[in-house]
């Protein structure tokens, strides 16, 4: 036999099956790993997309909520009912004290909100400038302290340095002062009207004077430099200083003998302001001098006419069994013709329920020129109300 040492090609090596199995296992593991990686990647992508969509949905909801809040939010200078109620109470409790009223005014929500943009540096600068000139709440009072400082800045602008704020805060600070002052005027006017309805004559007079000071940027009604400044402003405009004398009369609205008024009926108070400066005012008007009243009138249904002068008249009542003085109301006496020697106005009032003799006191003040005022009084005789027989029969 021819024996050959060369192995037969058809016979496999005993190691080959093991190698093939290893290669198959490696290939399977690679495929599985790839599939797992792909699936994991897809899961991550899905999760990321879910988070992204959630964030976008949250942003959309936030924008919608912000837009809804903005639509519902009042304008920056709008006064909430709670602030008006607080001012009405303040007028009754502190109306006769300007400093106390202003301190209470600074605690309202609207003034705090309008004062909030002021930076700490600007707030510190204005408090330093007002030191010794105005009574301010403690710095720890937060927004109320800042609001009070801005109100006094408005009132005492002429006494403060021209460069009051840090340069970077100047525009924002001036805007805050203007906004706070405008709101303070609205609130003080509301407090004045509340005092006229149920407050004391002293409170009504004090708040009316404070309103004039806020409008004219003067610290106080009886502040002599401020009065001189008002007179100088008139002279610069070519206008005379108003010189007034007041008179008043009261009678039944329906007319009656001797001017007597039945208890509980309607009476008419007539106020006349005599203008000793009428000729000077007429001459100034011919020279083109402008009005200082800053208002328009549509009296008697006519087209708007510029008011030359305007005076607010406080009306109080004193007498009767109680003898105390109480506010009745107020009226406006407008001058439409600068040459008019008088200005007249009327106010309907309800006579007291108790018979007796009463004194109606009238105080006319200008909101445009500090210190211009006049006073008058009128007698009001109240008789017992007539007995209605028909009403008496109904009682049986």
VMD Tcl script that draws the C-alpha trace (Angstrom):
set ca {
  {0.00 0.00 0.00}
  {1.09 3.40 -0.80}
  {0.73 5.23 2.39}
  {0.96 8.99 2.21}
  {1.65 11.29 5.16}
  {-0.42 14.13 3.58}
  {-3.80 14.48 5.33}
  {-6.98 14.08 3.40}
  {-8.51 17.42 2.48}
  {-12.01 16.07 3.06}
  {-11.33 15.49 6.70}
  {-11.86 18.62 8.93}
  {-9.64 19.63 11.75}
  {-11.12 18.98 15.17}
  {-10.64 22.80 16.19}
  {-12.64 24.30 13.24}
  {-16.19 23.79 14.63}
  {-15.27 25.69 17.83}
  {-13.89 28.68 15.85}
  {-17.05 28.90 13.74}
  {-19.26 28.86 16.81}
  {-17.22 31.66 18.40}
  {-17.54 33.76 15.27}
  {-21.29 33.26 15.19}
  {-21.57 34.21 18.85}
  {-19.47 37.31 18.33}
  {-21.58 38.29 15.35}
  {-24.81 37.76 17.32}
  {-23.54 39.82 20.23}
  {-22.55 42.61 17.87}
  {-26.00 42.59 16.30}
  {-27.68 42.60 19.71}
  {-25.47 45.42 20.94}
  {-26.23 47.41 17.82}
  {-29.95 46.82 18.19}
  {-29.80 47.76 21.89}
  {-27.85 50.91 21.06}
  {-30.35 51.87 18.38}
  {-33.29 51.20 20.68}
  {-31.61 53.12 23.52}
  {-30.92 56.01 21.17}
  {-34.53 56.02 20.02}
  {-35.70 55.98 23.63}
  {-33.41 58.92 24.48}
  {-34.67 60.82 21.45}
  {-38.30 60.12 22.38}
  {-37.67 61.22 25.97}
  {-35.83 64.35 24.81}
  {-38.64 65.20 22.42}
  {-41.13 64.63 25.24}
  {-39.24 66.99 27.53}
  {-38.92 69.53 24.74}
  {-42.62 69.40 23.98}
  {-43.38 69.68 27.69}
  {-41.17 72.76 28.00}
  {-42.76 74.30 24.94}
  {-46.21 73.59 26.34}
  {-45.21 75.12 29.67}
  {-43.87 78.21 27.88}
  {-47.09 78.53 25.90}
  {-49.16 78.22 29.08}
  {-46.91 80.75 30.84}
  {-47.24 83.20 27.95}
  {-51.01 82.78 27.94}
  {-51.16 83.32 31.70}
  {-48.93 86.40 31.44}
  {-51.07 87.80 28.63}
  {-54.24 87.14 30.63}
  {-52.73 88.76 33.71}
  {-51.67 91.75 31.63}
  {-55.17 92.11 30.24}
  {-56.67 91.92 33.72}
  {-54.04 94.10 35.38}
  {-55.00 97.77 35.86}
  {-52.98 100.49 34.12}
  {-49.85 101.57 36.03}
  {-51.58 104.56 37.63}
  {-54.96 102.92 38.22}
  {-56.24 103.19 41.77}
  {-57.82 100.11 43.34}
  {-61.04 100.29 45.34}
  {-59.11 99.25 48.46}
  {-56.88 102.32 48.11}
  {-59.90 104.61 47.70}
  {-61.51 103.14 50.82}
  {-58.25 103.60 52.75}
  {-58.04 107.25 51.65}
  {-61.66 107.88 52.69}
  {-60.84 106.57 56.17}
  {-57.61 108.55 56.20}
  {-59.50 111.75 55.36}
  {-61.70 111.24 58.43}
  {-58.88 110.38 60.82}
  {-55.95 112.49 59.58}
  {-57.44 114.94 57.08}
  {-56.66 117.96 59.25}
  {-52.94 117.03 59.47}
  {-51.13 117.27 56.09}
  {-48.03 115.36 57.24}
  {-50.08 112.51 58.70}
  {-52.27 112.37 55.61}
  {-49.26 112.21 53.27}
  {-47.67 109.49 55.42}
  {-50.86 107.45 55.16}
  {-51.11 108.17 51.44}
  {-47.65 106.67 50.92}
  {-48.84 103.31 52.28}
  {-51.40 102.82 49.47}
  {-50.75 100.02 47.01}
  {-50.73 102.27 43.96}
  {-48.05 104.64 45.30}
  {-45.88 101.73 46.41}
  {-46.20 100.13 42.98}
  {-45.33 103.34 41.14}
  {-42.35 103.98 43.43}
  {-40.92 100.47 43.09}
  {-38.78 101.14 39.96}
  {-36.61 103.57 41.96}
  {-33.17 102.09 42.56}
  {-31.75 101.87 46.13}
  {-29.06 104.39 45.17}
  {-31.64 106.91 43.94}
  {-33.81 106.36 47.03}
  {-30.80 106.98 49.28}
  {-29.93 110.14 47.36}
  {-33.39 111.65 47.69}
  {-33.67 110.80 51.39}
  {-30.36 112.55 51.96}
  {-31.55 115.62 50.02}
  {-34.82 115.77 52.01}
  {-33.15 115.42 55.41}
  {-34.31 118.29 57.63}
  {-36.88 119.45 55.06}
  {-39.62 116.82 55.36}
  {-40.82 114.17 57.78}
  {-40.25 110.79 56.13}
  {-41.17 107.28 57.33}
  {-38.28 105.05 58.49}
  {-36.24 103.57 55.66}
  {-37.28 100.12 56.86}
  {-40.86 100.80 55.77}
  {-39.86 99.73 52.26}
  {-42.11 100.88 49.41}
  {-44.02 103.30 51.67}
  {-40.80 105.08 52.62}
  {-39.78 105.39 48.95}
  {-43.25 106.62 47.93}
  {-43.26 109.24 50.70}
  {-39.83 110.45 49.61}
  {-41.03 110.83 46.02}
  {-44.15 112.77 47.07}
  {-42.04 115.20 49.11}
  {-39.58 115.44 46.22}
  {-42.47 116.62 44.04}
  {-43.66 119.12 46.67}
  {-40.19 120.53 47.39}
  {-38.61 120.34 43.94}
  {-37.66 124.00 44.05}
  {-35.67 123.49 47.25}
  {-33.69 120.47 46.08}
  {-30.50 120.29 44.00}
  {-30.91 120.33 40.23}
  {-28.90 117.10 39.95}
  {-30.66 115.06 42.57}
  {-30.21 111.51 41.27}
  {-27.24 109.39 40.19}
  {-26.85 110.01 36.45}
  {-27.68 106.42 35.47}
  {-30.96 106.57 37.45}
  {-32.09 110.10 36.53}
  {-34.63 109.27 33.81}
  {-36.22 106.41 35.72}
  {-36.35 108.45 38.95}
  {-37.98 111.48 37.30}
  {-40.59 109.22 35.70}
  {-41.32 107.65 39.10}
  {-41.74 111.08 40.72}
  {-44.16 112.17 38.01}
  {-46.22 108.97 38.27}
  {-46.37 109.07 42.07}
  {-47.33 112.76 42.07}
  {-50.15 112.18 39.58}
  {-51.57 109.35 41.70}
  {-51.18 111.44 44.87}
  {-53.26 114.22 43.29}
  {-56.04 111.74 42.42}
  {-56.05 110.23 45.90}
  {-55.97 113.62 47.65}
  {-58.86 114.82 45.51}
  {-60.80 111.71 46.52}
  {-59.95 112.32 50.16}
  {-61.11 115.94 49.87}
  {-64.45 114.88 48.39}
  {-64.88 112.28 51.15}
  {-64.19 114.96 53.78}
  {-66.81 117.20 52.18}
  {-69.42 114.43 52.52}
  {-68.81 113.28 56.05}
  {-65.69 114.91 57.45}
  {-64.91 118.03 59.40}
  {-64.59 121.51 57.86}
  {-60.98 121.59 59.06}
  {-60.17 118.37 57.19}
  {-61.88 119.54 54.00}
  {-60.04 122.85 54.05}
  {-56.69 121.20 54.83}
  {-57.06 118.65 52.04}
  {-58.10 121.31 49.53}
  {-55.00 123.32 50.38}
  {-52.86 120.19 50.11}
  {-54.40 119.48 46.70}
  {-53.38 122.98 45.55}
  {-49.84 122.38 46.82}
  {-49.56 119.07 44.98}
  {-50.77 120.65 41.74}
  {-48.40 123.61 42.04}
  {-45.42 121.70 43.50}
  {-45.34 123.83 46.64}
  {-44.60 122.44 50.12}
  {-47.37 124.21 52.08}
  {-50.29 126.59 51.64}
  {-48.95 129.09 54.20}
  {-45.34 128.77 53.01}
  {-44.36 132.37 52.34}
  {-41.69 131.63 49.69}
  {-44.24 129.49 47.85}
  {-46.78 132.31 47.88}
  {-44.21 134.72 46.52}
  {-43.35 132.19 43.83}
  {-47.03 131.98 42.84}
  {-47.25 135.76 42.57}
  {-44.06 135.86 40.51}
  {-45.42 133.18 38.17}
  {-48.54 135.32 37.61}
  {-46.44 138.41 36.96}
  {-44.28 136.51 34.47}
  {-47.47 135.44 32.64}
  {-48.71 139.05 32.63}
  {-51.66 138.27 34.90}
  {-52.80 140.22 37.99}
  {-52.99 138.71 41.46}
  {-56.67 137.89 42.16}
  {-58.34 140.06 44.79}
  {-61.63 138.58 45.95}
  {-64.55 139.44 48.19}
  {-67.30 136.90 48.83}
  {-70.99 137.14 49.70}
  {-73.67 134.46 50.10}
  {-77.43 134.09 50.54}
  {-79.73 131.12 51.20}
  {-83.44 130.60 50.60}
  {-85.94 127.93 49.76}
  {-85.39 126.38 46.35}
  {-89.12 126.79 45.66}
  {-89.19 130.35 47.00}
  {-91.01 131.45 50.11}
  {-91.82 134.36 52.36}
  {-88.86 135.76 54.24}
  {-86.52 133.14 52.86}
  {-87.52 130.58 55.49}
  {-86.99 126.91 54.67}
  {-89.05 123.98 55.92}
  {-87.16 121.27 57.77}
  {-85.95 118.57 55.39}
  {-86.77 120.57 52.25}
  {-84.38 121.73 49.55}
  {-82.67 125.09 49.93}
  {-80.55 127.03 47.47}
  {-77.25 128.62 48.46}
  {-76.01 131.36 46.13}
  {-72.37 132.48 46.27}
  {-71.02 135.61 44.61}
  {-67.31 136.39 44.28}
  {-66.47 140.01 43.51}
  {-63.30 140.47 41.47}
  {-61.52 143.72 42.30}
  {-58.87 142.84 39.69}
  {-61.34 142.44 36.79}
  {-60.12 145.49 34.82}
  {-56.50 144.41 35.14}
  {-57.44 140.89 34.03}
  {-59.30 142.26 31.00}
  {-56.30 144.39 30.02}
  {-54.02 141.36 30.40}
  {-56.33 139.33 28.16}
  {-56.10 141.99 25.45}
  {-52.31 141.64 25.61}
  {-52.68 137.90 25.08}
  {-51.99 136.77 28.65}
  {-53.07 133.17 29.13}
  {-55.43 131.82 31.76}
  {-53.99 130.27 34.90}
  {-57.01 128.08 35.70}
  {-56.11 125.32 33.24}
  {-59.67 124.06 32.77}
  {-62.59 124.27 30.36}
  {-66.29 124.80 30.97}
  {-69.34 123.49 29.12}
  {-71.84 125.44 31.24}
  {-75.36 125.80 29.89}
  {-74.68 123.21 27.21}
  {-72.49 125.53 25.17}
  {-69.28 124.63 23.36}
  {-66.25 124.29 25.66}
  {-65.00 127.67 26.86}
  {-61.64 128.24 28.50}
  {-61.99 129.17 32.17}
  {-60.04 132.29 33.11}
  {-60.19 131.70 36.85}
  {-61.73 129.00 39.03}
  {-62.40 128.95 42.76}
  {-63.48 126.05 44.95}
  {-65.95 127.07 47.63}
  {-66.31 124.99 50.81}
  {-69.72 125.11 52.47}
  {-70.23 124.21 56.12}
  {-73.16 124.63 58.50}
  {-73.14 125.75 62.11}
  {-75.97 126.15 64.60}
  {-79.15 124.39 65.54}
  {-79.68 122.49 68.79}
  {-76.31 120.72 68.57}
  {-74.37 123.88 67.72}
  {-71.58 121.90 66.02}
  {-70.13 122.77 62.61}
  {-70.42 120.18 59.84}
  {-69.55 120.05 56.17}
  {-72.39 120.51 53.69}
  {-70.49 120.24 50.39}
  {-68.55 122.32 47.89}
  {-69.09 124.14 44.61}
  {-66.96 125.58 41.81}
  {-67.19 129.24 40.80}
  {-65.70 129.70 37.31}
  {-64.83 132.96 35.57}
  {-65.35 132.71 31.80}
  {-64.97 136.43 30.97}
  {-61.81 138.09 32.35}
  {-63.67 141.44 32.47}
  {-66.56 140.07 34.55}
  {-66.79 141.92 37.88}
  {-68.27 138.87 39.62}
  {-68.41 135.09 39.48}
  {-71.49 133.31 40.76}
  {-72.37 129.72 41.63}
  {-75.23 127.88 43.29}
  {-75.52 124.78 45.47}
  {-78.68 122.90 46.38}
  {-78.68 121.66 49.95}
  {-81.12 119.77 52.17}
  {-82.27 121.78 55.17}
  {-81.71 120.22 58.62}
  {-84.54 118.15 60.06}
  {-84.57 120.23 63.25}
  {-86.00 123.73 63.18}
  {-83.78 126.62 64.17}
  {-81.43 129.26 62.83}
  {-78.28 128.08 61.11}
  {-75.21 129.80 59.67}
  {-73.87 128.64 56.32}
  {-70.16 129.41 56.03}
  {-68.45 129.70 52.64}
  {-64.69 129.61 52.08}
  {-63.49 130.22 48.51}
  {-59.95 129.13 47.63}
  {-57.90 129.10 44.45}
  {-56.14 125.90 43.40}
  {-54.01 127.87 40.95}
  {-52.57 130.62 43.18}
  {-51.52 129.89 46.76}
  {-53.04 132.17 49.39}
  {-55.94 133.51 47.32}
  {-59.09 133.03 49.35}
  {-62.24 134.78 50.58}
  {-65.01 133.92 53.04}
  {-68.67 134.75 53.58}
  {-71.68 133.52 55.54}
  {-75.43 133.33 55.08}
  {-78.27 132.79 57.50}
  {-80.60 129.85 57.02}
  {-83.84 129.86 59.02}
  {-85.44 126.42 59.24}
  {-89.09 126.16 60.26}
  {-90.92 123.00 61.36}
  {-92.11 120.87 58.49}
  {-95.85 121.30 57.73}
  {-98.13 118.52 58.97}
  {-99.85 116.57 56.22}
  {-103.33 115.68 57.48}
  {-103.62 112.85 54.99}
  {-100.43 111.30 56.34}
  {-101.76 111.66 59.89}
  {-104.98 109.85 59.00}
  {-102.95 106.96 57.62}
  {-101.52 106.40 61.08}
  {-104.96 105.37 62.47}
}
mol new
graphics top color blue
foreach p $ca { graphics top sphere $p radius 0.5 }
foreach p [lrange $ca 0 end-1] q [lrange $ca 1 end] { graphics top cylinder $p $q radius 0.2 }
display resetview
